[in-house]
Amino acid sequence: PLLFSLVVSFINYDFQVPGHAFVGLKNFERVVFDPVARWSLLLTACLSSISVAIEFVLGLLVALTMVRSFPGRGVVMSILIVPLFISPVIVGQAWTLLLQRPFGPTNYILTQLLGQEVTIGWMTERPWLYVSLIISDVWQWTPFMFVVLLAGLTAIPPNLYEAAELDGVNAWQAFWAITLPHLGSMMLLALTFRLLDAIRMFDTIFIMTGGGPGTQTYTASYYLYTVGFTQFHLSQATAGSWLFLIFPALVVTLLVRRLLKVERV
């Protein structure tokens, strides 16, 4: 399949134009000089970076809270990981119902809390349409960060904290001196896997905004889908997929190198 897709990117494989003539780099040029393609790549980088950063911070805070045993801990953990098992399509539909104007409850709740009418178009107005996509992604994938980081926290020997406590080290100092160094590799692992998944964001966008208004919420995946399966320019979409592959390759290379450095230390 990879070899075939590479061949397709250099030929005319378009449902609107007959024949499969060799076109060289023209398909790649169309993508490079397409402002929508550049915008979709920029939006992909921004949405994935912001979403993963928020998920990481929230996941770490929840993991630090849940690492200690307390009554009902198992029940709470079971509830926290439920979003992981829900299809992104269902997540997108659920958040659409919650945020849509005028029938969604979100604006009503904000109106009651703020004491003035709130009529935000969560999926039609900038910057709120980006906020809504980030909220839905954070809600679903923060549990992933929590589970991975909790596994790393439970692997830290308790005697290190006991020794630090005897030396008069407070909780904040113990976090920087013990927790972070021992959790470094798990943090990078969680960030790597999550970033690779986040840059493929498509399902929730398809359900919540449909890429709109206009092309405002086109990510790389949505752009390739539109070009290939809506406009039927399959060769251009294939060329774009090879070009967009550079971005995740760079992310993986940087994070894996950093991970190997942490393991050697």
Protein Blocks (a to p, Z undefined) as FASTA:
>chain_A
ZZmmmmmmmmccdfkbgcjddehjmmmmmmmmmmklmmmmmmmmmmmmmmmmmmmmmmmm
mmmmmmpgcehklmmmmmmmmmmmpcfklmmmmmmmmmpcfkbmklmmmmmmnopacddd
fklccfklmmmmmmmmmmmmmmmmmmmmmmmmmmpcfklmmmmmmnopafklmmmmmmmm
mmmmmmmmmmmmmmmmmmmgmklmmmmnnopahjlmccfklmmmmmmmmnopaklmmmmm
mmmmmmmmmmmmmmmmmmmmmmmZZ
